[in-house]
Amino acid sequence: MSFEEACEVFDDPHGLDAPDVLVPERFVIIGRCARDRVLFVVHAVLERHGRIRIISARQATLAQRKAYEKA
């Protein structure tokens, strides 16, 4: 997937955003992109610069998609 597609999950009003349980400075978001795919994106918030840094992005697993659809 492209960087642009991964960025689209931040515009999803139903996206699930939570702290990463493995790395305290990171967050995860599960959201839908314009291509109607549910993605799992790991990111960090760079407060000093007011930006978000995407660490990784991939399609959500079945369990993650179910959690997204349930919320």
PDB file of N, H, CA, C and O in Angstrom:
ATOM      1  N   MET A   1       0.841  -1.170   0.000  1.00  0.00           N
ATOM      2  CA  MET A   1       0.000   0.000   0.000  1.00  0.00           C
ATOM      3  C   MET A   1       0.886   1.232   0.000  1.00  0.00           C
ATOM      4  O   MET A   1       2.047   1.186   0.405  1.00  0.00           O
ATOM      5  N   SER A   2       0.325   2.309  -0.452  1.00  0.00           N
ATOM      6  H   SER A   2      -0.618   2.346  -0.781  1.00  0.00           H
ATOM      7  CA  SER A   2       1.098   3.547  -0.523  1.00  0.00           C
ATOM      8  C   SER A   2       1.046   4.302   0.813  1.00  0.00           C
ATOM      9  O   SER A   2       0.199   4.041   1.667  1.00  0.00           O
ATOM     10  N   PHE A   3       1.960   5.222   0.954  1.00  0.00           N
ATOM     11  H   PHE A   3       2.648   5.433   0.260  1.00  0.00           H
ATOM     12  CA  PHE A   3       1.987   6.090   2.123  1.00  0.00           C
ATOM     13  C   PHE A   3       0.683   6.890   2.195  1.00  0.00           C
ATOM     14  O   PHE A   3       0.111   7.060   3.272  1.00  0.00           O
ATOM     15  N   GLU A   4       0.222   7.377   1.045  1.00  0.00           N
ATOM     16  H   GLU A   4       0.687   7.239   0.170  1.00  0.00           H
ATOM     17  CA  GLU A   4      -1.000   8.170   0.992  1.00  0.00           C
ATOM     18  C   GLU A   4      -2.201   7.365   1.468  1.00  0.00           C
ATOM     19  O   GLU A   4      -3.057   7.883   2.186  1.00  0.00           O
ATOM     20  N   GLU A   5      -2.263   6.086   1.064  1.00  0.00           N
ATOM     21  H   GLU A   5      -1.567   5.666   0.481  1.00  0.00           H
ATOM     22  CA  GLU A   5      -3.376   5.243   1.491  1.00  0.00           C
ATOM     23  C   GLU A   5      -3.334   5.025   3.006  1.00  0.00           C
ATOM     24  O   GLU A   5      -4.375   5.055   3.662  1.00  0.00           O
ATOM     25  N   ALA A   6      -2.158   4.809   3.556  1.00  0.00           N
ATOM     26  H   ALA A   6      -1.312   4.785   3.022  1.00  0.00           H
ATOM     27  CA  ALA A   6      -2.023   4.626   5.004  1.00  0.00           C
ATOM     28  C   ALA A   6      -2.460   5.887   5.756  1.00  0.00           C
ATOM     29  O   ALA A   6      -3.025   5.794   6.846  1.00  0.00           O
ATOM     30  N   CYS A   7      -2.203   7.046   5.188  1.00  0.00           N
ATOM     31  H   CYS A   7      -1.744   7.122   4.303  1.00  0.00           H
ATOM     32  CA  CYS A   7      -2.594   8.306   5.835  1.00  0.00           C
ATOM     33  C   CYS A   7      -4.106   8.480   5.913  1.00  0.00           C
ATOM     34  O   CYS A   7      -4.604   9.187   6.789  1.00  0.00           O
ATOM     35  N   GLU A   8      -4.836   7.847   5.010  1.00  0.00           N
ATOM     36  H   GLU A   8      -4.432   7.272   4.298  1.00  0.00           H
ATOM     37  CA  GLU A   8      -6.285   8.016   4.956  1.00  0.00           C
ATOM     38  C   GLU A   8      -7.002   7.512   6.208  1.00  0.00           C
ATOM     39  O   GLU A   8      -8.099   7.981   6.510  1.00  0.00           O
ATOM     40  N   VAL A   9      -6.410   6.569   6.941  1.00  0.00           N
ATOM     41  H   VAL A   9      -5.518   6.188   6.695  1.00  0.00           H
ATOM     42  CA  VAL A   9      -7.089   6.064   8.142  1.00  0.00           C
ATOM     43  C   VAL A   9      -7.252   7.149   9.200  1.00  0.00           C
ATOM     44  O   VAL A   9      -8.142   7.051  10.045  1.00  0.00           O
ATOM     45  N   PHE A  10      -6.414   8.176   9.172  1.00  0.00           N
ATOM     46  H   PHE A  10      -5.691   8.256   8.486  1.00  0.00           H
ATOM     47  CA  PHE A  10      -6.514   9.257  10.156  1.00  0.00           C
ATOM     48  C   PHE A  10      -7.746  10.127   9.906  1.00  0.00           C
ATOM     49  O   PHE A  10      -8.163  10.879  10.787  1.00  0.00           O
ATOM     50  N   ASP A  11      -8.327  10.028   8.709  1.00  0.00           N
ATOM     51  H   ASP A  11      -7.988   9.417   7.993  1.00  0.00           H
ATOM     52  CA  ASP A  11      -9.541  10.776   8.379  1.00  0.00           C
ATOM     53  C   ASP A  11     -10.809   9.978   8.656  1.00  0.00           C
ATOM     54  O   ASP A  11     -11.913  10.503   8.513  1.00  0.00           O
ATOM     55  N   ASP A  12     -10.662   8.720   9.050  1.00  0.00           N
ATOM     56  H   ASP A  12      -9.765   8.294   9.166  1.00  0.00           H
ATOM     57  CA  ASP A  12     -11.820   7.865   9.318  1.00  0.00           C
ATOM     58  C   ASP A  12     -12.429   8.243  10.672  1.00  0.00           C
ATOM     59  O   ASP A  12     -11.783   8.059  11.704  1.00  0.00           O
ATOM     60  N   PRO A  13     -13.661   8.767  10.686  1.00  0.00           N
ATOM     61  CA  PRO A  13     -14.265   9.157  11.966  1.00  0.00           C
ATOM     62  C   PRO A  13     -14.546   7.971  12.885  1.00  0.00           C
ATOM     63  O   PRO A  13     -14.779   8.155  14.079  1.00  0.00           O
ATOM     64  N   HIS A  14     -14.527   6.759  12.337  1.00  0.00           N
ATOM     65  H   HIS A  14     -14.338   6.609  11.366  1.00  0.00           H
ATOM     66  CA  HIS A  14     -14.787   5.559  13.129  1.00  0.00           C
ATOM     67  C   HIS A  14     -13.494   4.808  13.458  1.00  0.00           C
ATOM     68  O   HIS A  14     -13.542   3.708  14.008  1.00  0.00           O
ATOM     69  N   GLY A  15     -12.351   5.390  13.128  1.00  0.00           N
ATOM     70  H   GLY A  15     -12.312   6.284  12.681  1.00  0.00           H
ATOM     71  CA  GLY A  15     -11.064   4.741  13.389  1.00  0.00           C
ATOM     72  C   GLY A  15     -10.848   4.493  14.878  1.00  0.00           C
ATOM     73  O   GLY A  15     -11.243   5.297  15.722  1.00  0.00           O
ATOM     74  N   LEU A  16     -10.219   3.372  15.179  1.00  0.00           N
ATOM     75  H   LEU A  16      -9.899   2.718  14.494  1.00  0.00           H
ATOM     76  CA  LEU A  16      -9.901   3.017  16.568  1.00  0.00           C
ATOM     77  C   LEU A  16      -8.447   3.350  16.822  1.00  0.00           C
ATOM     78  O   LEU A  16      -7.558   2.750  16.219  1.00  0.00           O
ATOM     79  N   ASP A  17      -8.196   4.293  17.703  1.00  0.00           N
ATOM     80  H   ASP A  17      -8.919   4.781  18.193  1.00  0.00           H
ATOM     81  CA  ASP A  17      -6.838   4.745  18.023  1.00  0.00           C
ATOM     82  C   ASP A  17      -6.535   4.384  19.468  1.00  0.00           C
ATOM     83  O   ASP A  17      -7.338   4.655  20.361  1.00  0.00           O
ATOM     84  N   ALA A  18      -5.374   3.771  19.702  1.00  0.00           N
ATOM     85  H   ALA A  18      -4.722   3.551  18.977  1.00  0.00           H
ATOM     86  CA  ALA A  18      -5.011   3.348  21.056  1.00  0.00           C
ATOM     87  C   ALA A  18      -3.500   3.349  21.212  1.00  0.00           C
ATOM     88  O   ALA A  18      -2.777   3.258  20.219  1.00  0.00           O
ATOM     89  N   PRO A  19      -3.010   3.451  22.449  1.00  0.00           N
ATOM     90  CA  PRO A  19      -1.567   3.345  22.682  1.00  0.00           C
ATOM     91  C   PRO A  19      -1.065   1.954  22.301  1.00  0.00           C
ATOM     92  O   PRO A  19      -1.778   0.964  22.469  1.00  0.00           O
ATOM     93  N   ASP A  20       0.147   1.883  21.795  1.00  0.00           N
ATOM     94  H   ASP A  20       0.726   2.686  21.659  1.00  0.00           H
ATOM     95  CA  ASP A  20       0.792   0.606  21.492  1.00  0.00           C
ATOM     96  C   ASP A  20       1.222  -0.022  22.817  1.00  0.00           C
ATOM     97  O   ASP A  20       1.937   0.610  23.595  1.00  0.00           O
ATOM     98  N   VAL A  21       0.802  -1.242  23.078  1.00  0.00           N
ATOM     99  H   VAL A  21       0.221  -1.755  22.446  1.00  0.00           H
ATOM    100  CA  VAL A  21       1.116  -1.886  24.358  1.00  0.00           C
ATOM    101  C   VAL A  21       2.587  -2.281  24.449  1.00  0.00           C
ATOM    102  O   VAL A  21       3.092  -2.516  25.547  1.00  0.00           O
ATOM    103  N   LEU A  22       3.281  -2.358  23.318  1.00  0.00           N
ATOM    104  H   LEU A  22       2.871  -2.167  22.426  1.00  0.00           H
ATOM    105  CA  LEU A  22       4.686  -2.772  23.326  1.00  0.00           C
ATOM    106  C   LEU A  22       5.663  -1.604  23.435  1.00  0.00           C
ATOM    107  O   LEU A  22       6.721  -1.729  24.052  1.00  0.00           O
ATOM    108  N   VAL A  23       5.307  -0.472  22.837  1.00  0.00           N
ATOM    109  H   VAL A  23       4.447  -0.371  22.336  1.00  0.00           H
ATOM    110  CA  VAL A  23       6.195   0.705  22.843  1.00  0.00           C
ATOM    111  C   VAL A  23       5.381   1.915  23.291  1.00  0.00           C
ATOM    112  O   VAL A  23       4.518   2.382  22.548  1.00  0.00           O
ATOM    113  N   PRO A  24       5.639   2.432  24.492  1.00  0.00           N
ATOM    114  CA  PRO A  24       4.810   3.509  25.050  1.00  0.00           C
ATOM    115  C   PRO A  24       4.722   4.778  24.200  1.00  0.00           C
ATOM    116  O   PRO A  24       3.717   5.485  24.276  1.00  0.00           O
ATOM    117  N   GLU A  25       5.725   5.086  23.405  1.00  0.00           N
ATOM    118  H   GLU A  25       6.542   4.512  23.343  1.00  0.00           H
ATOM    119  CA  GLU A  25       5.720   6.322  22.618  1.00  0.00           C
ATOM    120  C   GLU A  25       4.930   6.186  21.323  1.00  0.00           C
ATOM    121  O   GLU A  25       4.783   7.158  20.582  1.00  0.00           O
ATOM    122  N   ARG A  26       4.425   5.001  21.048  1.00  0.00           N
ATOM    123  H   ARG A  26       4.544   4.211  21.650  1.00  0.00           H
ATOM    124  CA  ARG A  26       3.724   4.756  19.787  1.00  0.00           C
ATOM    125  C   ARG A  26       2.238   4.501  20.009  1.00  0.00           C
ATOM    126  O   ARG A  26       1.788   4.184  21.110  1.00  0.00           O
ATOM    127  N   PHE A  27       1.500   4.654  18.918  1.00  0.00           N
ATOM    128  H   PHE A  27       1.865   4.911  18.024  1.00  0.00           H
ATOM    129  CA  PHE A  27       0.064   4.421  18.914  1.00  0.00           C
ATOM    130  C   PHE A  27      -0.292   3.532  17.732  1.00  0.00           C
ATOM    131  O   PHE A  27       0.471   3.430  16.772  1.00  0.00           O
ATOM    132  N   VAL A  28      -1.441   2.897  17.805  1.00  0.00           N
ATOM    133  H   VAL A  28      -2.061   2.980  18.585  1.00  0.00           H
ATOM    134  CA  VAL A  28      -1.959   2.126  16.678  1.00  0.00           C
ATOM    135  C   VAL A  28      -3.338   2.665  16.333  1.00  0.00           C
ATOM    136  O   VAL A  28      -4.076   3.116  17.209  1.00  0.00           O
ATOM    137  N   ILE A  29      -3.673   2.614  15.068  1.00  0.00           N
ATOM    138  H   ILE A  29      -3.073   2.247  14.357  1.00  0.00           H
ATOM    139  CA  ILE A  29      -5.006   3.005  14.623  1.00  0.00           C
ATOM    140  C   ILE A  29      -5.482   1.969  13.614  1.00  0.00           C
ATOM    141  O   ILE A  29      -4.730   1.531  12.744  1.00  0.00           O
ATOM    142  N   ILE A  30      -6.741   1.591  13.751  1.00  0.00           N
ATOM    143  H   ILE A  30      -7.352   1.947  14.459  1.00  0.00           H
ATOM    144  CA  ILE A  30      -7.392   0.709  12.787  1.00  0.00           C
ATOM    145  C   ILE A  30      -8.478   1.550  12.144  1.00  0.00           C
ATOM    146  O   ILE A  30      -9.366   2.068  12.821  1.00  0.00           O
ATOM    147  N   GLY A  31      -8.397   1.679  10.829  1.00  0.00           N
ATOM    148  H   GLY A  31      -7.676   1.258  10.278  1.00  0.00           H
ATOM    149  CA  GLY A  31      -9.380   2.501  10.138  1.00  0.00           C
ATOM    150  C   GLY A  31      -9.538   2.101   8.688  1.00  0.00           C
ATOM    151  O   GLY A  31      -8.767   1.306   8.151  1.00  0.00           O
ATOM    152  N   ARG A  32     -10.548   2.668   8.074  1.00  0.00           N
ATOM    153  H   ARG A  32     -11.175   3.314   8.510  1.00  0.00           H
ATOM    154  CA  ARG A  32     -10.866   2.353   6.681  1.00  0.00           C
ATOM    155  C   ARG A  32     -10.277   3.434   5.776  1.00  0.00           C
ATOM    156  O   ARG A  32     -10.333   4.624   6.087  1.00  0.00           O
ATOM    157  N   CYS A  33      -9.716   3.001   4.659  1.00  0.00           N
ATOM    158  H   CYS A  33      -9.670   2.035   4.406  1.00  0.00           H
ATOM    159  CA  CYS A  33      -9.167   3.937   3.681  1.00  0.00           C
ATOM    160  C   CYS A  33     -10.175   4.127   2.551  1.00  0.00           C
ATOM    161  O   CYS A  33     -11.226   3.486   2.547  1.00  0.00           O
ATOM    162  N   ALA A  34      -9.869   4.993   1.603  1.00  0.00           N
ATOM    163  H   ALA A  34      -9.015   5.514   1.606  1.00  0.00           H
ATOM    164  CA  ALA A  34     -10.769   5.300   0.498  1.00  0.00           C
ATOM    165  C   ALA A  34     -11.029   4.085  -0.392  1.00  0.00           C
ATOM    166  O   ALA A  34     -12.071   4.007  -1.042  1.00  0.00           O
ATOM    167  N   ARG A  35     -10.096   3.142  -0.426  1.00  0.00           N
ATOM    168  H   ARG A  35      -9.249   3.205   0.102  1.00  0.00           H
ATOM    169  CA  ARG A  35     -10.278   1.921  -1.230  1.00  0.00           C
ATOM    170  C   ARG A  35     -11.127   0.893  -0.490  1.00  0.00           C
ATOM    171  O   ARG A  35     -11.243  -0.251  -0.930  1.00  0.00           O
ATOM    172  N   ASP A  36     -11.721   1.297   0.634  1.00  0.00           N
ATOM    173  H   ASP A  36     -11.627   2.226   0.991  1.00  0.00           H
ATOM    174  CA  ASP A  36     -12.614   0.467   1.444  1.00  0.00           C
ATOM    175  C   ASP A  36     -11.902  -0.729   2.074  1.00  0.00           C
ATOM    176  O   ASP A  36     -12.515  -1.769   2.317  1.00  0.00           O
ATOM    177  N   ARG A  37     -10.614  -0.572   2.334  1.00  0.00           N
ATOM    178  H   ARG A  37     -10.116   0.272   2.137  1.00  0.00           H
ATOM    179  CA  ARG A  37      -9.867  -1.607   3.052  1.00  0.00           C
ATOM    180  C   ARG A  37      -9.657  -1.136   4.486  1.00  0.00           C
ATOM    181  O   ARG A  37      -9.476   0.056   4.735  1.00  0.00           O
ATOM    182  N   VAL A  38      -9.682  -2.076   5.425  1.00  0.00           N
ATOM    183  H   VAL A  38      -9.829  -3.044   5.222  1.00  0.00           H
ATOM    184  CA  VAL A  38      -9.411  -1.751   6.827  1.00  0.00           C
ATOM    185  C   VAL A  38      -7.924  -1.971   7.057  1.00  0.00           C
ATOM    186  O   VAL A  38      -7.401  -3.058   6.812  1.00  0.00           O
ATOM    187  N   LEU A  39      -7.246  -0.925   7.533  1.00  0.00           N
ATOM    188  H   LEU A  39      -7.671  -0.042   7.732  1.00  0.00           H
ATOM    189  CA  LEU A  39      -5.803  -0.949   7.708  1.00  0.00           C
ATOM    190  C   LEU A  39      -5.419  -0.829   9.177  1.00  0.00           C
ATOM    191  O   LEU A  39      -6.164  -0.276   9.986  1.00  0.00           O
ATOM    192  N   PHE A  40      -4.260  -1.348   9.500  1.00  0.00           N
ATOM    193  H   PHE A  40      -3.655  -1.797   8.843  1.00  0.00           H
ATOM    194  CA  PHE A  40      -3.667  -1.264  10.835  1.00  0.00           C
ATOM    195  C   PHE A  40      -2.385  -0.451  10.682  1.00  0.00           C
ATOM    196  O   PHE A  40      -1.457  -0.873   9.992  1.00  0.00           O
ATOM    197  N   VAL A  41      -2.334   0.708  11.321  1.00  0.00           N
ATOM    198  H   VAL A  41      -3.088   1.051  11.882  1.00  0.00           H
ATOM    199  CA  VAL A  41      -1.204   1.624  11.162  1.00  0.00           C
ATOM    200  C   VAL A  41      -0.589   1.917  12.529  1.00  0.00           C
ATOM    201  O   VAL A  41      -1.286   2.307  13.465  1.00  0.00           O
ATOM    202  N   VAL A  42       0.714   1.724  12.628  1.00  0.00           N
ATOM    203  H   VAL A  42       1.280   1.406  11.868  1.00  0.00           H
ATOM    204  CA  VAL A  42       1.458   2.075  13.836  1.00  0.00           C
ATOM    205  C   VAL A  42       2.087   3.441  13.584  1.00  0.00           C
ATOM    206  O   VAL A  42       2.693   3.672  12.538  1.00  0.00           O
ATOM    207  N   HIS A  43       1.935   4.346  14.554  1.00  0.00           N
ATOM    208  H   HIS A  43       1.443   4.158  15.404  1.00  0.00           H
ATOM    209  CA  HIS A  43       2.448   5.697  14.347  1.00  0.00           C
ATOM    210  C   HIS A  43       2.923   6.319  15.663  1.00  0.00           C
ATOM    211  O   HIS A  43       2.610   5.843  16.754  1.00  0.00           O
ATOM    212  N   ALA A  44       3.674   7.377  15.518  1.00  0.00           N
ATOM    213  H   ALA A  44       3.929   7.764  14.631  1.00  0.00           H
ATOM    214  CA  ALA A  44       4.142   8.155  16.659  1.00  0.00           C
ATOM    215  C   ALA A  44       3.729   9.605  16.426  1.00  0.00           C
ATOM    216  O   ALA A  44       3.694  10.077  15.289  1.00  0.00           O
ATOM    217  N   VAL A  45       3.421  10.291  17.498  1.00  0.00           N
ATOM    218  H   VAL A  45       3.449   9.907  18.421  1.00  0.00           H
ATOM    219  CA  VAL A  45       3.065  11.705  17.408  1.00  0.00           C
ATOM    220  C   VAL A  45       4.299  12.514  17.775  1.00  0.00           C
ATOM    221  O   VAL A  45       4.831  12.393  18.879  1.00  0.00           O
ATOM    222  N   LEU A  46       4.747  13.336  16.839  1.00  0.00           N
ATOM    223  H   LEU A  46       4.316  13.434  15.942  1.00  0.00           H
ATOM    224  CA  LEU A  46       5.912  14.188  17.069  1.00  0.00           C
ATOM    225  C   LEU A  46       5.397  15.550  17.532  1.00  0.00           C
ATOM    226  O   LEU A  46       5.226  16.470  16.732  1.00  0.00           O
ATOM    227  N   GLU A  47       5.155  15.658  18.830  1.00  0.00           N
ATOM    228  H   GLU A  47       5.294  14.911  19.479  1.00  0.00           H
ATOM    229  CA  GLU A  47       4.531  16.855  19.379  1.00  0.00           C
ATOM    230  C   GLU A  47       5.347  18.116  19.117  1.00  0.00           C
ATOM    231  O   GLU A  47       4.787  19.194  18.916  1.00  0.00           O
ATOM    232  N   ARG A  48       6.640  17.982  19.119  1.00  0.00           N
ATOM    233  H   ARG A  48       7.095  17.107  19.282  1.00  0.00           H
ATOM    234  CA  ARG A  48       7.498  19.141  18.906  1.00  0.00           C
ATOM    235  C   ARG A  48       7.265  19.752  17.523  1.00  0.00           C
ATOM    236  O   ARG A  48       7.379  20.964  17.345  1.00  0.00           O
ATOM    237  N   HIS A  49       6.938  18.906  16.551  1.00  0.00           N
ATOM    238  H   HIS A  49       6.845  17.921  16.695  1.00  0.00           H
ATOM    239  CA  HIS A  49       6.738  19.373  15.182  1.00  0.00           C
ATOM    240  C   HIS A  49       5.270  19.380  14.777  1.00  0.00           C
ATOM    241  O   HIS A  49       4.934  19.845  13.688  1.00  0.00           O
ATOM    242  N   GLY A  50       4.385  18.868  15.642  1.00  0.00           N
ATOM    243  H   GLY A  50       4.658  18.490  16.527  1.00  0.00           H
ATOM    244  CA  GLY A  50       2.973  18.815  15.329  1.00  0.00           C
ATOM    245  C   GLY A  50       2.656  17.877  14.174  1.00  0.00           C
ATOM    246  O   GLY A  50       1.743  18.143  13.391  1.00  0.00           O
ATOM    247  N   ARG A  51       3.397  16.791  14.062  1.00  0.00           N
ATOM    248  H   ARG A  51       4.139  16.576  14.698  1.00  0.00           H
ATOM    249  CA  ARG A  51       3.227  15.857  12.966  1.00  0.00           C
ATOM    250  C   ARG A  51       3.037  14.431  13.479  1.00  0.00           C
ATOM    251  O   ARG A  51       3.296  14.120  14.642  1.00  0.00           O
ATOM    252  N   ILE A  52       2.578  13.587  12.574  1.00  0.00           N
ATOM    253  H   ILE A  52       2.368  13.839  11.630  1.00  0.00           H
ATOM    254  CA  ILE A  52       2.453  12.158  12.860  1.00  0.00           C
ATOM    255  C   ILE A  52       3.448  11.425  11.979  1.00  0.00           C
ATOM    256  O   ILE A  52       3.536  11.683  10.779  1.00  0.00           O
ATOM    257  N   ARG A  53       4.193  10.510  12.578  1.00  0.00           N
ATOM    258  H   ARG A  53       4.121  10.299  13.553  1.00  0.00           H
ATOM    259  CA  ARG A  53       5.157   9.693  11.832  1.00  0.00           C
ATOM    260  C   ARG A  53       4.610   8.278  11.736  1.00  0.00           C
ATOM    261  O   ARG A  53       4.368   7.628  12.753  1.00  0.00           O
ATOM    262  N   ILE A  54       4.415   7.806  10.519  1.00  0.00           N
ATOM    263  H   ILE A  54       4.611   8.333   9.693  1.00  0.00           H
ATOM    264  CA  ILE A  54       3.939   6.438  10.325  1.00  0.00           C
ATOM    265  C   ILE A  54       5.125   5.492  10.424  1.00  0.00           C
ATOM    266  O   ILE A  54       6.113   5.639   9.705  1.00  0.00           O
ATOM    267  N   ILE A  55       5.017   4.522  11.321  1.00  0.00           N
ATOM    268  H   ILE A  55       4.214   4.403  11.906  1.00  0.00           H
ATOM    269  CA  ILE A  55       6.065   3.531  11.533  1.00  0.00           C
ATOM    270  C   ILE A  55       5.848   2.347  10.589  1.00  0.00           C
ATOM    271  O   ILE A  55       6.777   1.900   9.916  1.00  0.00           O
ATOM    272  N   SER A  56       4.609   1.843  10.549  1.00  0.00           N
ATOM    273  H   SER A  56       3.855   2.205  11.096  1.00  0.00           H
ATOM    274  CA  SER A  56       4.293   0.729   9.650  1.00  0.00           C
ATOM    275  C   SER A  56       2.801   0.749   9.345  1.00  0.00           C
ATOM    276  O   SER A  56       2.003   1.335  10.077  1.00  0.00           O
ATOM    277  N   ALA A  57       2.448   0.094   8.248  1.00  0.00           N
ATOM    278  H   ALA A  57       3.096  -0.382   7.653  1.00  0.00           H
ATOM    279  CA  ALA A  57       1.045   0.000   7.848  1.00  0.00           C
ATOM    280  C   ALA A  57       0.841  -1.313   7.111  1.00  0.00           C
ATOM    281  O   ALA A  57       1.691  -1.757   6.338  1.00  0.00           O
ATOM    282  N   ARG A  58      -0.302  -1.918   7.369  1.00  0.00           N
ATOM    283  H   ARG A  58      -0.992  -1.558   7.997  1.00  0.00           H
ATOM    284  CA  ARG A  58      -0.641  -3.187   6.720  1.00  0.00           C
ATOM    285  C   ARG A  58      -2.142  -3.357   6.771  1.00  0.00           C
ATOM    286  O   ARG A  58      -2.838  -2.608   7.456  1.00  0.00           O
ATOM    287  N   GLN A  59      -2.646  -4.352   6.040  1.00  0.00           N
ATOM    288  H   GLN A  59      -2.081  -4.961   5.484  1.00  0.00           H
ATOM    289  CA  GLN A  59      -4.063  -4.665   6.140  1.00  0.00           C
ATOM    290  C   GLN A  59      -4.335  -5.246   7.527  1.00  0.00           C
ATOM    291  O   GLN A  59      -3.515  -5.981   8.078  1.00  0.00           O
ATOM    292  N   ALA A  60      -5.478  -4.909   8.072  1.00  0.00           N
ATOM    293  H   ALA A  60      -6.144  -4.311   7.625  1.00  0.00           H
ATOM    294  CA  ALA A  60      -5.858  -5.418   9.395  1.00  0.00           C
ATOM    295  C   ALA A  60      -6.134  -6.916   9.313  1.00  0.00           C
ATOM    296  O   ALA A  60      -6.596  -7.425   8.291  1.00  0.00           O
ATOM    297  N   THR A  61      -5.841  -7.608  10.408  1.00  0.00           N
ATOM    298  H   THR A  61      -5.466  -7.195  11.238  1.00  0.00           H
ATOM    299  CA  THR A  61      -6.165  -9.034  10.487  1.00  0.00           C
ATOM    300  C   THR A  61      -7.674  -9.194  10.634  1.00  0.00           C
ATOM    301  O   THR A  61      -8.389  -8.215  10.853  1.00  0.00           O
ATOM    302  N   LEU A  62      -8.147 -10.404  10.514  1.00  0.00           N
ATOM    303  H   LEU A  62      -7.567 -11.199  10.336  1.00  0.00           H
ATOM    304  CA  LEU A  62      -9.577 -10.673  10.660  1.00  0.00           C
ATOM    305  C   LEU A  62     -10.081 -10.208  12.027  1.00  0.00           C
ATOM    306  O   LEU A  62     -11.138  -9.584  12.118  1.00  0.00           O
ATOM    307  N   ALA A  63      -9.332 -10.507  13.082  1.00  0.00           N
ATOM    308  H   ALA A  63      -8.473 -11.014  13.008  1.00  0.00           H
ATOM    309  CA  ALA A  63      -9.735 -10.098  14.439  1.00  0.00           C
ATOM    310  C   ALA A  63      -9.765  -8.573  14.556  1.00  0.00           C
ATOM    311  O   ALA A  63     -10.660  -8.021  15.197  1.00  0.00           O
ATOM    312  N   GLN A  64      -8.805  -7.897  13.949  1.00  0.00           N
ATOM    313  H   GLN A  64      -8.079  -8.346  13.429  1.00  0.00           H
ATOM    314  CA  GLN A  64      -8.770  -6.437  14.000  1.00  0.00           C
ATOM    315  C   GLN A  64      -9.925  -5.830  13.203  1.00  0.00           C
ATOM    316  O   GLN A  64     -10.505  -4.826  13.616  1.00  0.00           O
ATOM    317  N   ARG A  65     -10.258  -6.434  12.068  1.00  0.00           N
ATOM    318  H   ARG A  65      -9.786  -7.249  11.733  1.00  0.00           H
ATOM    319  CA  ARG A  65     -11.395  -5.958  11.281  1.00  0.00           C
ATOM    320  C   ARG A  65     -12.701  -6.127  12.054  1.00  0.00           C
ATOM    321  O   ARG A  65     -13.568  -5.254  12.015  1.00  0.00           O
ATOM    322  N   LYS A  66     -12.837  -7.240  12.750  1.00  0.00           N
ATOM    323  H   LYS A  66     -12.133  -7.950  12.782  1.00  0.00           H
ATOM    324  CA  LYS A  66     -14.042  -7.487  13.538  1.00  0.00           C
ATOM    325  C   LYS A  66     -14.154  -6.457  14.671  1.00  0.00           C
ATOM    326  O   LYS A  66     -15.245  -5.952  14.938  1.00  0.00           O
ATOM    327  N   ALA A  67     -13.043  -6.143  15.333  1.00  0.00           N
ATOM    328  H   ALA A  67     -12.157  -6.553  15.117  1.00  0.00           H
ATOM    329  CA  ALA A  67     -13.058  -5.147  16.402  1.00  0.00           C
ATOM    330  C   ALA A  67     -13.451  -3.787  15.844  1.00  0.00           C
ATOM    331  O   ALA A  67     -14.206  -3.051  16.479  1.00  0.00           O
ATOM    332  N   TYR A  68     -12.950  -3.450  14.673  1.00  0.00           N
ATOM    333  H   TYR A  68     -12.337  -4.048  14.157  1.00  0.00           H
ATOM    334  CA  TYR A  68     -13.278  -2.176  14.031  1.00  0.00           C
ATOM    335  C   TYR A  68     -14.764  -2.117  13.706  1.00  0.00           C
ATOM    336  O   TYR A  68     -15.427  -1.115  13.975  1.00  0.00           O
ATOM    337  N   GLU A  69     -15.279  -3.189  13.130  1.00  0.00           N
ATOM    338  H   GLU A  69     -14.740  -4.003  12.912  1.00  0.00           H
ATOM    339  CA  GLU A  69     -16.687  -3.209  12.722  1.00  0.00           C
ATOM    340  C   GLU A  69     -17.629  -3.240  13.917  1.00  0.00           C
ATOM    341  O   GLU A  69     -18.759  -2.761  13.824  1.00  0.00           O
ATOM    342  N   LYS A  70     -17.179  -3.795  15.037  1.00  0.00           N
ATOM    343  H   LYS A  70     -16.261  -4.184  15.112  1.00  0.00           H
ATOM    344  CA  LYS A  70     -18.005  -3.856  16.239  1.00  0.00           C
ATOM    345  C   LYS A  70     -18.119  -2.480  16.901  1.00  0.00           C
ATOM    346  O   LYS A  70     -19.141  -2.161  17.507  1.00  0.00           O
ATOM    347  N   ALA A  71     -17.080  -1.680  16.783  1.00  0.00           N
ATOM    348  H   ALA A  71     -16.250  -1.939  16.290  1.00  0.00           H
ATOM    349  CA  ALA A  71     -17.038  -0.359  17.456  1.00  0.00           C
ATOM    350  C   ALA A  71     -17.903   0.669  16.784  1.00  0.00           C
ATOM    351  O   ALA A  71     -17.965   1.813  17.235  1.00  0.00           O
TER     352      ALA A  71
END
